Amino acid sequence: MTYLGLAYIGVAIGAGLCLLGGAMGIAKLASAALEGTARQPEASGSLQTMMIIPAAMIEGLGLLALVIAFMAVTALNKGVPVAGGSAPSAMEQKH
């Protein structure tokens, strides 16, 4: 319970790094395809097709990292006590 805030920060940093890595991968992929199109303009159609499939896979990996981060935050939220929810009420103490 003491380090719950650090756990939230860790999840946020982890998700951010995964999404940043995915963005860098797509940027490198698009850069290579653009360079290939500049060298051989007649091959632009096949280069674009070969670029879309890995870009979708990288995007899916980023989405998976985001879903895992949301699941981790949900699991962390279960450890947070609700205000007034853990103490027994006066009626329950009498019985």
N, C-alpha and C positions, 0 to 999 in steps of 0.2 A: 504494500500500500504506500510505502514511503517513496518508492521510485516510480510511481504510476505516471507522473508527468514526463519523466525521462523515457518511459516506454512509448508514450504518444509521440514524442519528438523523434525517437528511433524509427517508428513506423513511418512517419512523414518523410524523414530523410531517406529511408530505404525505398519508398515508393517514388520519391523524386529522382533518386539516382537511376532507378530502373526506367522511368519514363525519359530521363535525359539520355540514357544509353540508347534507347529505342529511337529517339529523335536524331541522335548522331548517326546511327546506322542507316536510317532512311536518307539522311542528308548525304552520306558517303555514297550510297547506292544511286541516288539521283545525280550526283556530281559525276560519277563514272559513266552513267548512261548518257548524260549530256555531252561529256567529252567524246564518247564513242560516236554519238550522232554528229558531232562537229567534224570528226575525222572521216566518217563514211555516212553521208546524208542518206544514201539509198538504203541503208540498213536500219533506219530509224524505227520502222514498224516492228521489226523483230526485237530490237533493243527495248522498246517500250513494253512489249509483251513479256520479255524476260525480266523486266524490272518490276512489274506489277505483282507478280507472285511472291517474290521475297519481301517486297514492301508490305504486303498483306500479312505475311508471317511475322514480320517484325512488329507490326501494329497489333497483332493478336497477342504477342508476348508482352507488350506494354499494357494492354488491357488486362491480361491475366495478372500482372504484377499489381495493378490497381485494385482488382477484385480481392486479391490476397491481402492487400493493405486494409481494405474495408472490413474483411473478415477478422483481421487482427484487432482492429479498433473495436469491433463488436464484441470480441472475446474480452478485451480489456474493460469494456463498459460493464460487463457482468460482475467485475470485481469492485465496482464503485458502489458504496452503500447509498441507498435512497434516503433522503432526509425524513426522519421520523418513521421509517419503515422497519427498522431493525429492533427498536425498543418495544417491549410489550405494553399494551395499553392498560389503563387503570382497571378496566372491566376484566381483562384477562388475569391480572394479578390477584383479584379477589377470589377467583375460583380455584 
